[in-house]
Amino acid sequence: MSKRYRPFIALSFVLVLSLCLGLPKVKAVPDDDSFILSLGPSGDYLEPPNHLVVATRLYNNSKSPVYRVDVDSIRLESATLLPPIALPMRLGEIRPQHFATIQADFNSAQLVRGTEYRLIVHGIYRAEDSDDRDDNRAERHEFTLSDRITLPLPASGSSQVKSSKVEPHTVTGGHYPHRAPNFAEEENGSRWTVPTGPFVAGTPTPTETKLDKAPRTPGDPGGVTFNANDGLGINGNTIAEPSGAVGGGVIFVTANFYAAYSTDGGSSWTNLDPTTIFPNDNVGLCCDQVVQYVPSIDRFIWLLQGTDASAVNEPNGQRIAAASPAQIISSHGTAWTYWDLTPGVFGEPVGTGFDYPDLSVGNNYLYMSWDVGWPGCPKGCSNGHEVARSPLSQIKAGGTIGIDYTTPSDSSSAWGAHLMQDTGDEIFWAGQPNTSSQGLQVFSLAEGSNTYFWRTIGVSSWSTTGISSVTPDGQDFLSKLSGFPGTAVIGATRSGNQLWFAWSAGTDKNFQQPHVEMAELDRGNNFNKLQQVQIWNNSYAFAYPALATNACSGEVGLSLQYGGNKQFYENHVVGFWGDFLVFITTDSSVGTTRFGDYVSIRQDSTASLQGAYFDAFGFGLDKTTTGTQTDTRYVVFGRDNCKRGR
């Protein structure tokens, strides 16, 4: 995540307002109308034959509310606006740093697929509140704002990967000077708004998911055995975003903006400063870090989001590094072979931002992904979600690696997505063209093939609005989630031919608190939907799902966050899907309005555990006399009575 602050500008066009969280009404003092309100990001989908649905956001960038916001004109170049739509649209109040979501339909007969068009919205707002629409004493401000949309590709299709090569580098000793991160605020941005699709009825999961405390010492509550629930004891950034893996007697963990490893099962930890391990050259360190351990090549893989020092810490590609457990132990975590994945490697112009990276391990390939075009997308940039792969054998050899990669704009709907874990001989990822009839756009790239495919899968309707839940001290810990990653598919895992996808969702008549939606598809039967289920409880919110598959039983393991409803602080929880019970690993004592954008879960590769356990990484926040501190945790849990193929 580029984590520089930039608001998530937006508008959408059905009178489904997502006017987040009521704040006290104060007098606005607008300085520049072009700054006060902004438009975008937009998303769109096609309903045959010529029905284009466009969703976007009207965002209030200022520190004060704007009132009586009306939209009186919506244009998309040569396309005709379709009914039913009533202008002006009465959007009412938009609070500071929040947005209204609206949706409009256009006739796309004169538009060309894959072509970019300009969306223009005109309207008025007032800087002072008034309950009487005929009261014109409050000053009126006009706005004319625009965004670019691209007519989407067909609902199903294919394309060829492109290829490149990258030379290796090596480091050891950790002798580079420390560099403090230099950005205003930990913040990602979005370039996709999910349109609301036609209503498709479903059957919500009848059983709510309840809570229990995970033991701080090994134990077996509720049929789940915990071998560890250890805090790292390192106070990092309060937006921790932990990732980690276990292999060869080493536990390696990352969190913004540090790393740590343990060689004694988590009893003690050695703190690492990534900025002293790697040079600050064409790819430095920004923020996001992701870790995997690959047993087949006995390597930890460390993916670090880059920052170009010459570009004032703008994201500038990614850095991938590899080391064996023995190398980590002997070098005290400082000896790595690494490859710099700059925009030029992927045919992107200088200044193209690569944001929100992820990793997955297949049978023979390492898979990587990121959003392309945040915050910078200069002329010639292919804006969207990119997936790349490199042979594991080449990474182990430590020489030049080949990289195959997709075209980012093919995966525009997958902005903010994460890769499928435990993916085997084919990698999968998913986007969201809309919330129902085209609810999942599933992409796949098989090992041994240079062609990636996509197809659209219908799901039952779910809500993108109401992603908000307040802690006991009055903080909405999901405040930033509503903007990014929003409802993106950030949880995914494969169990045999069953493909599981999970995403955060809002509130509706079935769910009084934000919840997690999960869809199971059958890879062996044309990606047919097998079931759609939810992780929910009307007493608290669930969000930020991460998934992995138990190598012994085939069950889906969960790592996610819960909290809110003015009763609960945000905390990390783990469990198995189907138990309808998750275990709290942290004990937060203070709320936040900026929780991190992911937690993680991996299969535990320890041979003696026979694939029956997971390693999960999450965090909570502790209130101390010196301020808020991070409690990043390493958790090992599983089934002692695991039976293969359960």
C-alpha positions as CSV (number, residue, x, y, z in Angstrom):
1,M,0.0,0.0,0.0
2,S,1.4,3.3,-0.9
3,K,0.0,4.6,2.4
4,R,0.4,8.2,1.4
5,Y,-2.8,9.9,2.3
6,R,-5.1,10.4,-0.6
7,P,-8.9,10.5,-0.2
8,F,-11.0,7.9,-2.0
9,I,-13.0,10.2,-4.3
10,A,-16.4,9.0,-5.4
11,L,-20.0,9.0,-6.6
12,S,-22.5,6.2,-7.6
13,F,-26.0,6.5,-9.0
14,V,-29.0,4.5,-7.5
15,L,-30.2,6.5,-4.5
16,V,-28.3,4.2,-2.3
17,L,-26.4,6.6,-0.2
18,S,-23.3,5.5,1.6
19,L,-23.0,8.7,3.7
20,C,-20.8,7.3,6.3
21,L,-21.2,8.0,10.1
22,G,-22.9,11.1,11.4
23,L,-20.6,13.7,12.8
24,P,-21.4,17.0,14.4
25,K,-22.5,19.6,11.9
26,V,-20.1,22.5,11.8
27,K,-19.8,25.5,9.4
28,A,-17.8,24.7,6.3
29,V,-15.3,27.1,5.0
30,P,-14.6,26.1,1.4
31,D,-11.4,27.5,-0.1
32,D,-11.4,25.8,-3.5
33,D,-14.4,24.0,-4.9
34,S,-12.2,21.7,-7.0
35,F,-10.6,20.5,-3.7
36,I,-13.7,20.4,-1.6
37,L,-15.4,17.7,-3.7
38,S,-13.8,15.2,-6.1
39,L,-15.2,12.4,-8.3
40,G,-14.1,8.8,-8.5
41,P,-13.1,6.0,-8.5
42,S,-15.6,4.6,-10.9
43,G,-16.7,1.0,-11.7
44,D,-18.9,-0.3,-14.4
45,Y,-20.5,-3.5,-15.9
46,L,-22.5,-4.4,-18.9
47,E,-25.9,-5.9,-19.0
48,P,-26.8,-7.3,-22.5
49,P,-27.2,-6.0,-25.0
50,N,-26.3,-2.3,-24.5
51,H,-26.9,-1.5,-20.8
52,L,-23.9,0.0,-19.1
53,V,-24.1,0.5,-15.3
54,V,-21.7,3.0,-13.9
55,A,-20.9,3.5,-10.2
56,T,-18.7,6.2,-8.8
57,R,-18.3,8.3,-5.6
58,L,-18.6,12.0,-4.7
59,Y,-16.0,12.6,-2.0
60,N,-15.8,15.4,0.5
61,N,-12.1,16.1,0.8
62,S,-12.5,18.9,3.3
63,K,-12.4,19.0,7.1
64,S,-16.1,20.2,7.3
65,P,-19.4,18.8,6.2
66,V,-21.0,20.0,3.0
67,Y,-24.8,20.3,2.9
68,R,-27.8,19.9,0.5
69,V,-25.6,18.3,-2.2
70,D,-27.6,18.0,-5.4
71,V,-26.5,16.4,-8.7
72,D,-28.3,17.9,-11.7
73,S,-26.3,16.6,-14.6
74,I,-24.6,13.3,-15.4
75,R,-22.9,12.7,-18.8
76,L,-20.8,10.0,-20.4
77,E,-19.7,11.5,-23.7
78,S,-21.9,10.1,-26.5
79,A,-23.9,7.6,-24.3
80,T,-27.5,8.3,-23.4
81,L,-28.6,8.3,-19.8
82,L,-31.3,5.7,-19.3
83,P,-34.3,5.8,-17.0
84,P,-35.3,5.4,-14.2
85,I,-33.3,8.3,-12.9
86,A,-34.6,11.6,-11.4
87,L,-32.6,14.7,-11.6
88,P,-31.6,16.5,-9.5
89,M,-30.4,13.8,-7.2
90,R,-30.8,14.9,-3.6
91,L,-27.7,13.6,-1.8
92,G,-28.1,15.7,1.4
93,E,-25.1,16.0,3.7
94,I,-21.6,14.5,3.1
95,R,-19.4,14.5,6.1
96,P,-15.7,15.3,6.1
97,Q,-13.5,12.6,4.4
98,H,-16.6,10.6,3.5
99,F,-18.5,10.1,0.3
100,A,-21.9,9.5,-1.3
101,T,-22.3,6.6,-3.6
102,I,-24.7,6.9,-6.6
103,Q,-25.3,4.8,-9.7
104,A,-26.5,5.5,-13.2
105,D,-27.4,3.5,-16.3
106,F,-26.3,4.4,-19.9
107,N,-27.0,3.1,-23.4
108,S,-23.6,1.8,-24.5
109,A,-24.5,1.1,-28.2
110,Q,-22.2,3.9,-29.4
111,L,-19.3,2.9,-27.1
112,V,-16.4,0.6,-27.7
113,R,-15.2,-2.1,-25.3
114,G,-11.8,-1.4,-23.8
115,T,-12.0,2.3,-24.7
116,E,-11.7,5.1,-22.0
117,Y,-14.5,7.6,-21.7
118,R,-15.0,10.8,-19.7
119,L,-17.8,10.8,-17.0
120,I,-18.9,14.3,-16.1
121,V,-21.0,15.3,-13.1
122,H,-22.4,18.7,-12.3
123,G,-24.3,20.0,-9.2
124,I,-24.4,22.3,-6.3
125,Y,-23.8,22.2,-2.5
126,R,-24.0,24.6,0.4
127,A,-21.4,25.3,3.0
128,E,-24.0,26.0,5.7
129,D,-26.7,23.7,7.0
130,S,-30.4,24.5,6.5
131,D,-33.5,22.3,7.0
132,D,-35.5,24.4,4.6
133,R,-34.7,23.8,0.9
134,D,-36.3,27.2,0.0
135,D,-33.9,29.0,2.3
136,N,-31.3,30.4,0.0
137,R,-29.4,32.3,2.7
138,A,-26.6,29.6,2.7
139,E,-24.1,30.3,-0.1
140,R,-24.4,28.0,-3.1
141,H,-21.3,26.4,-4.7
142,E,-21.4,24.8,-8.1
143,F,-19.1,21.9,-9.0
144,T,-18.3,20.2,-12.3
145,L,-16.2,17.1,-11.8
146,S,-15.0,14.3,-14.1
147,D,-13.5,10.8,-14.0
148,R,-12.5,8.3,-16.7
149,I,-14.2,5.0,-17.1
150,T,-13.3,2.1,-19.5
151,L,-16.1,0.0,-21.2
152,P,-15.4,-3.4,-19.6
153,L,-14.1,-6.4,-21.4
154,P,-16.5,-9.4,-22.1
155,A,-17.7,-11.2,-19.0
156,S,-15.5,-14.2,-20.1
157,G,-12.3,-14.2,-22.0
158,S,-8.6,-14.9,-22.1
159,S,-5.3,-13.2,-22.7
160,Q,-1.6,-14.0,-22.9
161,V,1.0,-13.4,-20.2
162,K,4.0,-11.2,-21.1
163,S,7.5,-12.1,-20.0
164,S,10.6,-10.4,-18.6
165,K,13.8,-11.2,-16.7
166,V,15.4,-9.7,-13.6
167,E,19.0,-9.9,-12.4
168,P,19.8,-10.8,-8.8
169,H,21.6,-8.9,-6.0
170,T,22.9,-10.0,-2.7
171,V,23.2,-8.4,0.7
172,T,24.6,-9.3,4.1
173,G,25.5,-7.6,7.3
174,G,22.7,-5.1,7.7
175,H,25.1,-2.2,7.3
176,Y,22.9,0.4,5.5
177,P,21.9,3.5,7.4
178,H,18.5,3.5,9.0
179,R,15.8,5.5,7.1
180,A,12.6,6.6,8.7
181,P,9.4,6.2,6.6
182,N,8.4,9.5,5.2
183,F,4.8,9.8,4.3
184,A,1.9,11.7,5.8
185,E,-0.4,8.9,6.7
186,E,-0.7,5.1,6.2
187,E,-3.3,5.1,3.4
188,N,-4.2,3.1,0.3
189,G,-6.5,4.4,-2.4
190,S,-9.1,2.7,-4.5
191,R,-9.6,2.8,-8.3
192,W,-12.7,0.7,-8.4
193,T,-16.3,1.2,-7.1
194,V,-18.4,-1.9,-7.1
195,P,-21.8,-1.2,-8.8
196,T,-25.0,-2.5,-7.2
197,G,-26.4,-5.3,-9.3
198,P,-30.0,-6.5,-9.7
199,F,-31.3,-8.1,-6.5
200,V,-30.7,-11.8,-6.3
201,A,-32.2,-13.6,-3.4
202,G,-30.1,-15.9,-1.2
203,T,-30.4,-17.9,2.0
204,P,-28.2,-16.3,4.7
205,T,-26.2,-18.6,6.9
206,P,-28.6,-19.3,9.8
207,T,-25.9,-19.8,12.5
208,E,-24.1,-16.8,13.9
209,T,-20.4,-17.0,14.6
210,K,-19.6,-16.7,18.4
211,L,-16.4,-15.9,20.3
212,D,-14.1,-17.6,22.8
213,K,-10.8,-16.7,24.2
214,A,-7.7,-18.3,22.8
215,P,-5.4,-19.6,25.6
216,R,-2.1,-17.8,26.1
217,T,-0.6,-21.2,26.9
218,P,-1.1,-24.4,24.9
219,G,-4.6,-25.7,25.2
220,D,-7.6,-27.2,23.5
221,P,-10.8,-25.1,23.8
222,G,-13.8,-26.0,21.6
223,G,-12.0,-28.8,19.7
224,V,-9.2,-26.5,18.5
225,T,-5.7,-27.0,19.9
226,F,-3.5,-23.9,20.4
227,N,0.2,-24.6,20.4
228,A,1.1,-20.9,20.6
229,N,-0.4,-17.5,21.1
230,D,2.7,-15.3,21.5
231,G,3.2,-11.6,21.3
232,L,6.3,-10.3,19.6
233,G,6.8,-7.6,22.2
234,I,7.8,-5.1,19.5
235,N,6.0,-1.9,19.3
236,G,5.7,-1.1,15.6
237,N,3.4,1.1,13.6
238,T,-0.2,0.9,15.0
239,I,-1.3,0.0,11.4
240,A,0.6,-3.3,11.7
241,E,-0.6,-5.5,8.8
242,P,1.2,-8.6,9.9
243,S,2.5,-11.4,7.7
244,G,4.7,-14.4,8.5
245,A,5.6,-18.0,8.0
246,V,7.4,-20.9,9.7
247,G,10.1,-23.2,8.3
248,G,13.4,-24.9,9.2
249,G,13.2,-23.9,12.9
250,V,12.6,-20.2,12.1
251,I,9.5,-18.1,12.5
252,F,9.8,-15.0,10.3
253,V,7.2,-12.1,10.8
254,T,6.8,-8.7,9.2
255,A,4.6,-5.8,10.1
256,N,4.7,-2.1,9.0
257,F,7.6,-1.2,9.2
258,Y,9.7,-3.8,10.8
259,A,10.5,-7.5,10.6
260,A,11.4,-10.1,13.3
261,Y,12.4,-13.7,13.6
262,S,12.5,-16.3,16.3
263,T,14.5,-19.5,16.5
264,D,13.0,-20.8,19.8
265,G,9.4,-21.3,18.8
266,G,8.4,-17.7,19.6
267,S,9.7,-17.4,23.1
268,S,12.0,-14.6,22.1
269,W,12.3,-12.4,19.0
270,T,15.1,-10.6,17.1
271,N,14.0,-7.3,15.7
272,L,15.1,-6.4,12.1
273,D,15.1,-3.1,10.4
274,P,14.5,-3.7,6.7
275,T,15.9,-0.3,5.8
276,T,19.4,-1.3,7.1
277,I,19.3,-4.7,5.4
278,F,18.6,-3.5,1.8
279,P,20.0,-0.5,0.0
280,N,17.8,2.6,-0.6
281,D,18.4,2.6,-4.4
282,N,15.9,2.2,-7.3
283,V,13.5,0.3,-5.0
284,G,13.6,1.2,-1.3
285,L,11.1,0.4,1.4
286,C,7.7,1.9,1.7
287,C,5.4,-0.1,4.0
288,D,3.6,-3.3,3.0
289,Q,5.5,-6.6,3.5
290,V,4.4,-10.1,2.8
291,V,6.2,-13.4,3.8
292,Q,5.9,-17.0,2.7
293,Y,8.0,-20.1,3.4
294,V,8.4,-22.6,0.5
295,P,9.2,-26.1,1.8
296,S,10.1,-27.5,-1.7
297,I,13.0,-25.1,-2.0
298,D,13.6,-24.4,1.7
299,R,13.4,-20.7,1.3
300,F,11.6,-17.8,3.0
301,I,10.3,-15.4,0.4
302,W,10.1,-11.7,1.5
303,L,8.1,-9.2,-0.6
304,L,8.6,-5.6,0.2
305,Q,6.7,-2.7,-1.3
306,G,9.2,-0.2,-2.7
307,T,9.8,3.5,-2.5
308,D,12.1,5.4,-4.8
309,A,14.2,7.7,-2.7
310,S,14.6,10.1,-5.6
311,A,10.8,10.4,-6.0
312,V,10.1,11.5,-2.4
313,N,8.9,8.1,-1.3
314,E,6.4,7.5,-4.1
315,P,5.9,3.7,-4.6
316,N,8.3,2.4,-7.3
317,G,7.8,-1.3,-7.7
318,Q,8.4,-4.2,-5.4
319,R,11.5,-6.0,-4.0
320,I,11.5,-9.8,-3.7
321,A,14.1,-11.5,-1.5
322,A,14.9,-15.1,-0.6
323,A,16.9,-16.8,2.1
324,S,17.1,-20.2,3.7
325,P,16.3,-20.7,7.4
326,A,20.0,-21.6,7.8
327,Q,21.1,-18.3,6.2
328,I,18.7,-16.3,8.4
329,I,20.2,-18.0,11.5
330,S,23.8,-17.6,10.5
331,S,23.5,-14.0,9.3
332,H,21.1,-12.9,12.0
333,G,18.5,-12.1,9.4
334,T,20.7,-10.0,7.1
335,A,21.8,-12.3,4.3
336,W,19.4,-12.3,1.3
337,T,19.3,-12.7,-2.5
338,Y,17.0,-10.1,-3.9
339,W,15.4,-8.9,-7.2
340,D,14.1,-5.4,-7.9
341,L,10.8,-5.4,-9.7
342,T,10.6,-1.9,-11.0
343,P,7.8,-0.6,-13.2
344,G,10.0,-1.0,-16.3
345,V,10.2,-4.8,-15.7
346,F,6.5,-4.9,-16.5
347,G,6.5,-2.3,-19.3
348,E,5.1,0.5,-17.1
349,P,6.4,4.1,-17.3
350,V,8.5,5.6,-14.5
351,G,6.3,7.0,-11.8
352,T,3.7,4.1,-12.0
353,G,2.7,3.1,-8.4
354,F,2.7,-0.5,-7.4
355,D,0.5,-0.9,-4.3
356,Y,-0.9,-3.6,-1.9
357,P,1.3,-6.6,-2.8
358,D,0.6,-10.2,-2.0
359,L,2.3,-13.7,-2.4
360,S,1.1,-17.2,-3.0
361,V,3.0,-20.5,-3.5
362,G,2.1,-23.0,-6.2
363,N,3.5,-26.4,-7.0
364,N,6.3,-24.9,-9.2
365,Y,5.8,-21.2,-9.2
366,L,5.9,-18.2,-6.8
367,Y,3.0,-15.9,-7.5
368,M,3.0,-12.2,-6.8
369,S,0.3,-9.5,-7.2
370,W,-0.2,-5.8,-6.7
371,D,-2.4,-2.9,-7.8
372,V,-0.9,-0.9,-10.6
373,G,-1.5,2.8,-10.8
374,W,-1.7,4.0,-7.2
375,P,-1.0,6.7,-6.4
376,G,0.7,7.5,-9.7
377,C,-0.5,6.4,-13.1
378,P,1.3,8.5,-15.7
379,K,0.6,8.4,-19.4
380,G,1.0,4.9,-20.7
381,C,0.3,3.2,-17.3
382,S,-2.0,0.2,-17.4
383,N,-4.3,0.8,-14.4
384,G,-5.6,-2.3,-12.6
385,H,-4.6,-5.4,-10.8
386,E,-1.5,-7.4,-11.9
387,V,-0.4,-11.0,-11.2
388,A,3.1,-12.2,-11.9
389,R,4.9,-15.6,-11.5
390,S,8.5,-16.8,-11.3
391,P,9.7,-20.4,-11.2
392,L,10.6,-21.6,-7.7
393,S,13.7,-23.4,-9.1
394,Q,15.1,-20.1,-10.4
395,I,14.5,-18.4,-7.1
396,K,16.3,-21.3,-5.3
397,A,19.3,-21.0,-7.7
398,G,19.6,-17.3,-6.9
399,G,20.4,-16.2,-10.4
400,T,18.4,-14.4,-13.1
401,I,14.7,-15.1,-12.8
402,G,12.1,-15.1,-15.4
403,I,8.8,-13.3,-14.7
404,D,5.4,-13.9,-16.5
405,Y,2.8,-11.2,-15.9
406,T,-0.7,-10.3,-16.8
407,T,-2.1,-7.0,-18.2
408,P,-3.3,-5.0,-15.2
409,S,-6.3,-3.4,-17.0
410,D,-7.8,-6.9,-17.6
411,S,-8.3,-7.1,-13.8
412,S,-9.7,-3.7,-13.1
413,S,-12.5,-5.2,-11.1
414,A,-10.0,-7.0,-8.9
415,W,-8.4,-3.8,-7.5
416,G,-7.4,-4.5,-3.9
417,A,-7.7,-8.3,-4.3
418,H,-5.3,-10.9,-2.8
419,L,-4.2,-14.2,-4.3
420,M,-5.6,-17.6,-3.6
421,Q,-3.5,-19.5,-1.0
422,D,-2.6,-23.2,-1.2
423,T,-3.2,-22.9,-4.9
424,G,-1.5,-26.0,-6.3
425,D,-1.1,-26.2,-10.1
426,E,-3.2,-23.1,-10.9
427,I,-3.4,-19.6,-9.5
428,F,-6.7,-17.8,-8.9
429,W,-7.8,-14.3,-8.0
430,A,-11.2,-12.5,-8.2
431,G,-12.8,-9.2,-8.9
432,Q,-16.3,-7.8,-8.4
433,P,-18.1,-6.4,-11.5
434,N,-21.2,-6.0,-9.3
435,T,-22.9,-7.2,-6.1
436,S,-25.0,-10.0,-7.5
437,S,-25.5,-11.2,-11.1
438,Q,-21.9,-10.6,-12.0
439,G,-20.7,-10.8,-8.4
440,L,-17.4,-12.5,-9.0
441,Q,-15.0,-12.3,-11.9
442,V,-12.7,-15.2,-11.4
443,F,-9.3,-15.2,-13.1
444,S,-7.0,-18.2,-13.4
445,L,-3.6,-19.1,-14.8
446,A,-2.5,-22.7,-14.9
447,E,1.1,-23.9,-14.5
448,G,2.4,-24.9,-17.9
449,S,0.2,-22.4,-19.7
450,N,0.8,-18.9,-20.9
451,T,-2.9,-18.0,-21.2
452,Y,-4.9,-16.7,-18.3
453,F,-8.7,-16.8,-18.4
454,W,-11.6,-15.1,-16.7
455,R,-15.3,-15.8,-16.3
456,T,-18.2,-14.2,-14.4
457,I,-20.0,-16.0,-11.6
458,G,-23.4,-14.9,-10.2
459,V,-23.8,-14.7,-6.4
460,S,-26.6,-13.7,-4.0
461,S,-26.9,-10.0,-3.3
462,W,-24.7,-8.5,-0.7
463,S,-24.2,-4.9,0.6
464,T,-21.4,-2.5,0.0
465,T,-22.8,0.1,2.4
466,G,-22.8,0.4,6.2
467,I,-19.2,-0.8,6.6
468,S,-18.9,0.9,10.0
469,S,-18.6,-0.3,13.6
470,V,-17.6,1.8,16.7
471,T,-15.4,0.7,19.6
472,P,-16.3,1.5,23.2
473,D,-14.2,4.7,23.1
474,G,-16.2,6.0,20.1
475,Q,-13.7,5.1,17.3
476,D,-15.0,3.5,14.0
477,F,-12.3,0.9,13.4
478,L,-13.7,0.1,10.0
479,S,-13.7,3.8,8.9
480,K,-10.9,3.3,6.3
481,L,-12.1,-0.2,5.2
482,S,-15.1,1.4,3.6
483,G,-12.7,3.1,1.2
484,F,-9.9,0.6,0.9
485,P,-9.7,-2.4,0.4
486,G,-13.5,-2.1,0.8
487,T,-15.2,-5.2,-0.3
488,A,-12.3,-6.5,-2.4
489,V,-11.7,-10.3,-2.4
490,I,-8.8,-10.5,0.1
491,G,-9.4,-14.0,1.4
492,A,-9.0,-17.0,-0.9
493,T,-7.9,-20.6,-0.6
494,R,-8.1,-23.9,-2.6
495,S,-9.1,-27.2,-1.1
496,G,-9.0,-29.9,-3.8
497,N,-11.3,-28.6,-6.5
498,Q,-13.1,-26.3,-4.1
499,L,-12.2,-22.6,-4.5
500,W,-13.1,-20.4,-1.6
501,F,-13.3,-16.6,-1.9
502,A,-14.0,-14.2,1.0
503,W,-14.7,-10.4,1.3
504,S,-15.9,-7.9,3.8
505,A,-19.5,-6.7,3.4
506,G,-21.8,-4.2,4.9
507,T,-25.2,-4.2,6.6
508,D,-28.7,-5.0,5.3
509,K,-31.9,-6.5,6.6
510,N,-30.2,-9.8,7.4
511,F,-27.0,-8.4,9.0
512,Q,-27.1,-5.6,11.5
513,Q,-23.3,-5.4,11.7
514,P,-20.6,-5.6,8.9
515,H,-19.8,-9.2,8.1
516,V,-17.8,-11.5,5.8
517,E,-19.3,-13.1,2.7
518,M,-17.8,-16.3,1.4
519,A,-18.4,-18.2,-1.9
520,E,-17.4,-21.7,-2.7
521,L,-16.9,-22.6,-6.3
522,D,-16.3,-26.0,-8.0
523,R,-13.2,-25.8,-10.2
524,G,-13.9,-29.3,-11.5
525,N,-17.4,-28.3,-12.7
526,N,-17.1,-25.1,-14.7
527,F,-16.6,-22.9,-11.6
528,N,-20.2,-23.6,-10.5
529,K,-21.2,-21.9,-7.2
530,L,-21.6,-24.6,-4.6
531,Q,-22.6,-22.3,-1.7
532,Q,-22.5,-18.8,-0.4
533,V,-22.1,-18.4,3.4
534,Q,-21.5,-15.6,5.9
535,I,-19.4,-15.1,9.0
536,W,-21.7,-12.8,11.1
537,N,-23.0,-11.8,14.5
538,N,-25.4,-9.0,15.1
539,S,-23.6,-8.1,18.3
540,Y,-20.3,-7.3,16.6
541,A,-18.6,-6.8,13.2
542,F,-16.4,-9.2,11.3
543,A,-14.0,-8.0,8.6
544,Y,-10.6,-8.4,6.9
545,P,-10.8,-12.2,6.1
546,A,-7.7,-14.3,5.3
547,L,-8.1,-18.0,4.4
548,A,-5.9,-21.0,4.2
549,T,-6.5,-24.8,3.8
550,N,-5.7,-27.4,6.5
551,A,-3.4,-29.8,4.7
552,C,-4.6,-32.7,6.9
553,S,-8.4,-32.3,6.9
554,G,-9.0,-30.0,3.9
555,E,-10.9,-27.6,6.2
556,V,-10.8,-23.8,5.6
557,G,-8.9,-21.9,8.3
558,L,-9.8,-18.3,9.2
559,S,-7.8,-15.3,10.4
560,L,-9.8,-12.1,10.6
561,Q,-10.8,-9.2,12.8
562,Y,-13.9,-8.6,15.0
563,G,-15.2,-5.8,17.2
564,G,-17.4,-2.7,17.3
565,N,-21.1,-2.1,18.0
566,K,-19.9,0.3,20.8
567,Q,-19.2,-2.8,23.0
568,F,-16.0,-4.4,21.7
569,Y,-12.5,-3.2,20.7
570,E,-11.0,-4.4,17.4
571,N,-9.3,-7.8,18.0
572,H,-7.8,-10.6,16.0
573,V,-9.6,-13.9,15.8
574,V,-8.9,-17.3,14.3
575,G,-10.8,-20.6,13.7
576,F,-12.2,-23.1,11.3
577,W,-15.0,-22.4,8.9
578,G,-18.0,-24.5,9.9
579,D,-17.4,-24.4,13.7
580,F,-19.2,-21.1,14.0
581,L,-16.8,-20.3,16.7
582,V,-13.6,-18.1,16.5
583,F,-11.0,-17.5,19.2
584,I,-9.8,-14.1,20.3
585,T,-6.0,-13.9,20.3
586,T,-5.5,-10.2,21.3
587,D,-6.9,-8.0,24.1
588,S,-7.1,-4.5,22.7
589,S,-7.8,-1.7,25.1
590,V,-8.1,1.3,22.7
591,G,-10.0,2.0,19.5
592,T,-8.7,3.3,16.2
593,T,-10.1,4.9,13.0
594,R,-7.3,3.4,10.9
595,F,-6.9,-0.3,11.3
596,G,-4.4,-2.0,8.9
597,D,-5.6,-3.5,5.6
598,Y,-4.9,-7.2,6.2
599,V,-4.0,-10.0,8.6
600,S,-2.7,-13.4,7.4
601,I,-2.7,-17.2,7.8
602,R,-0.5,-20.0,6.5
603,Q,-0.3,-23.8,6.6
604,D,2.3,-24.8,9.2
605,S,5.0,-26.8,7.5
606,T,6.5,-28.4,10.7
607,A,6.7,-32.1,9.7
608,S,5.7,-33.3,13.2
609,L,2.4,-31.5,12.9
610,Q,1.5,-33.4,9.7
611,G,-0.3,-30.5,8.1
612,A,-3.0,-30.3,10.8
613,Y,-2.0,-26.8,12.0
614,F,-2.1,-23.2,10.9
615,D,0.2,-20.2,11.6
616,A,-1.8,-17.0,11.9
617,F,-0.6,-13.5,12.3
618,G,-2.8,-10.7,13.6
619,F,-2.6,-7.7,16.0
620,G,-4.4,-5.6,18.6
621,L,-3.8,-2.2,20.1
622,D,-2.9,-1.6,23.8
623,K,-3.4,1.7,25.6
624,T,-0.3,2.5,27.8
625,T,1.0,5.5,29.7
626,T,3.1,6.4,26.7
627,G,0.4,6.1,24.1
628,T,-1.0,3.4,21.8
629,Q,1.2,0.3,21.3
630,T,1.0,-2.6,18.8
631,D,0.4,-6.1,20.0
632,T,1.4,-8.2,17.0
633,R,0.8,-11.9,17.6
634,Y,2.0,-15.3,16.3
635,V,-0.6,-18.0,16.7
636,V,-0.4,-21.7,16.0
637,F,-3.7,-23.6,16.0
638,G,-5.2,-26.8,14.6
639,R,-6.9,-30.1,15.2
640,D,-5.2,-32.8,17.2
641,N,-7.8,-35.3,16.1
642,C,-7.4,-34.5,12.4
643,K,-8.6,-37.1,10.0
644,R,-7.4,-36.7,6.4
645,G,-10.1,-35.9,3.9
646,R,-12.7,-34.9,6.5
